[in-house]
Amino acid sequence: MEYQIPRDRPWFKFWPEGVPQHLDYPEIPLFEFLSQAAQRWPENIAFSCRERRLTYKELNELTGKLAAGIHNLGIKTGDRVMLFLPNSLEFIIGYYGILKAGGTVTTANPLYRQAELKHQLNDTEAKAIMTNGDLYPLVKEVQAETQLKAVILTDAEGNGLSLGQILEKYSPHPPKFAVKPKDDVAVIVYTGGTTGLSKGVLLTHYNLVANAMQNAIWFGWSPEDTIIGLLPFYHSWGACTCVNSPIYSGARAIVLPRFDAEELLKTVERERATVIYGAASMFAALVSSPVIGKYDLSSLRYVKAGAMPIPPEIKERWEQLTGVKMDLGYGLSEASPETHNSPLQRVKPGTIGTPVMDTDARIVDEETGEVELLPGQMGELLVRGPQVMKGYLNRPEDDREALRHGWLYTGDLALMDEEGYFRIVDRKKETIKYKGYTIAPAEVEAILYEHPAVKECAVVGKPDPLAGEVPKAYVVLNEGFTVDKEELIKFCAERIAPYKRIREVEFIKEIPKTPVGKVLRRVLRDRGRD
């Protein structure tokens, strides 16, 4: 076993029934998952999107054809190929086709504009890109300033190649090449930018194989499961739980390009879906939706909320309205991304659960990062396991900061209770420093969420010449509610320590977030300073 987890870790007492504490992770390239699935379940539906369906056999053949076509374009082993696409069947064909060609996938947010797209293309030195007709004009604008040699269009003709033509021209015989799963980078994903410039995270084949298995085995996925593929596939969480884990398990995934409350609920009822993963903000929208009671959700085994701390009242309302258990967990792109999940039979509200199999975690002091703290003491969360990244792309200084003594320093402030359950308090770099006191925005936000008028909120530090920073709240009101700013300030002051109370409130129409639902407090801080 590569990672020897101390047997005295308290969370083992509450381990999920029937789930092994250690897995044997095969040292195979990630795309072998698909080859194996095509052999075991050739006629099973792998992915569906609206009226289109692909069996595992069909998906395996299509990705083999694309791999042969990409290889013929001159893409060599290790070359980076970008996927610049929304959730779609073409994304999945591209993802596995690039890997089968020996390329390294880099996934880009389809909401990118010129500067962001050009930065990632140049940072990765991508040689080719797969995109669609809607996004192609953006690619065309920046192509001359990048190293792009080929553009593959999934749904339109243009100055690029047609995916359809490639799939028609080539037989499903991908090139042969050697892979070192623990060393070779399969995918480069980019961090969400919650605290600064987005960085490329290098995830090896072994990292991704391990995390797909950890998720699927923890929750007992099988070919009987139907997964809602709503999380953005370009993000590590979406790729793990909506693409790689279903393929490993032989499950079916239903691809949804975007979130619409009624469409999601209707799909669950029609397709008898068993699992939904989503951001906490998505579940907040669902429990507030007038259509939540219209559809039969009894097929769901569980749902999982992540991307940000979820207020306990939203978890409670979801379970009361639907009768479906909500699981809580934690991860970050640097860990492929999942590191913590809650045992389904023992979910503790307000926590992220316990580390998953072969994953260790501890809390250390903020100042040195070396002193392990006792249960109940707040410090920085460290994790280690087979899913932890190889490092950052072209950022050796960040590697030295994030990867120390065999541990990944997450940058998140957390604490562990006596039972080994962890609770995220906040981002280390997003905490507010008020006269020497450290204030966790999520703690103040949890108080604001108790007010009936508050639909969404985010608390950030506003520079103050005397105090350093003071807490300022940005608030989105529920439809039909009005409330005075001073009322919210007073409401919070009555329920929290004096130094944590909000000094200012600003009402806005929408809280800025990453596509997986993480609040972009940095954007709000910059807005306040402007």
Steps between C-alpha positions, in 0.01 A plus 500: 500500500647832394333719763517363853215667684550484879253253645417730791322752276159545667295498182554127444241432772231644273617354169220425251371145535648268239748757366867393516750730665755423229468447126742348252528763230609354166792676338324547166435797273164661572361405159525131593186558709308546175657199328409282798145639516450428128601139559285451811188698406518555120126559443432700816427870451805694615389859441185664371422860411145587405407246228855380435643190667838333487569145617836414652593314181411801283685746725809280500499482119441872451783595735729256321417663165563847638831387649612373161397829339676714762816292463486554125491877559849474646410509866781320681497324836477762774379783275221706657159512333232733632131419541307828477145366518190500719368172644426277202561154358770658283686610814518139620605370157768769491623434855561129448600536136782742590623268774495200265709700253767551766411866547447689821153650542464856622144609566383861470195678631262562207420839656857619443560815304806588288754577770416193708501264202827637367663471845412132536591414141841661543556372852442141384656553155200315356552370146134434419155591626156343475212746513160572345365749250378742765843525665708481184501880433673547837762239410554666165567836669786368713640217286774705337645584842517135611667176393176347371554296184158335470141587585238223513138619480235272647193640326593738219717550197763774502873547480537197722446127462162341555471241777244319289745474209771360727265239642393397150854485360689302763461149638504451879869413525677751729880519501699288741725673753640440846340662805645542848175558693662647812721740305317589180253788512159411358312825560584861582211675672501860611416617848184701549677826576333556836811662647706615203634405156379166370771230500541181299472187716688193372296184559654166407321193369549341843350803679184484289465121508528506880248778554243351262523174694487673839177680412331201337589245767423730795142538374459152352446599137409223254355453148159546666573867575397796287703813570388853418794658313437864584829610657723666237717231341793737452528518881674219687189422709280465193758288316543268798138449602315544168749340259775285652315345796197399287729336242688311772168379646317424176234749604297722267547877507245748368671810362332830584669805341362747756297525820127552476306399813195356326697330224725335761209375711310383192808307383539329836138381485508394134837322507473365857834659585671375814770763571538878467814696584477878512618822655341614823356796311317262265325328789416839650326583170320164492351525850374850415348387170119480481530179293696300760189303598372431148729209412568151633857489636471163674757338268780711652726305737670821617616840382831664579560870557841661473708788360423717805377450858127430492282667764347227723150639442527435125602138559211463745248656260616280211460183705162608637365591154634197311574226752840455328816499711754773425864402535773752574860492384805698404765516234724728300640492147843417637359168627314387186286629697335288773667446839206486747154347495239434764396142580143493369372334815654771722506847341580777748356839392758775478787259428665364186512148639821299528791426268428236237696177467880528489475871579641659813421848631609717789474854631816706555571848635472790255833660579751216446279237339683231696335467843210252496206639695261327735134427421294818512792730417484697175791492257592417142372173354767268355426187296695225333402203288530343155274769350730795587640683197847474358534879528416825322590577140805728473471609864782349709458757777133411537597131505735562791227688685218251438690169515706468817618196698278272292185702572277727290442831678144581398486866605170427677444567868334206671470305821451135588263387775556217747337251264726582206246700302638815338338841466617769258503842660621699198772566249820595677552789259137613518486548874441851629755651737331742742726657765699179519193277512445245221144495368376216278253639240305171482419524871348847458320391183340209688341752739369714213343193336277465806319821403194421285570784256849376408520279191878513458783690661876535508712673764840652418751724671482870421824693561485726805780735610447427871389139514682360198182348358133505596236246387278612215205294377373476144140376509251367244142522629230241454232606253224699668708593806628840601723568796699796628879473503510599866257222584739241354796652684304488827374147428857379461637698796251332734623154402877526471805625690535881488821501299336283231196719444433644154580869460351549153241340272461536125208349308589346163315292239741206490792360698794433263604134499713254309299262276505233775355742752795633701445858609753735339565719803806641325271658238289658773807627686633658181157650431492657845845651457407643161 
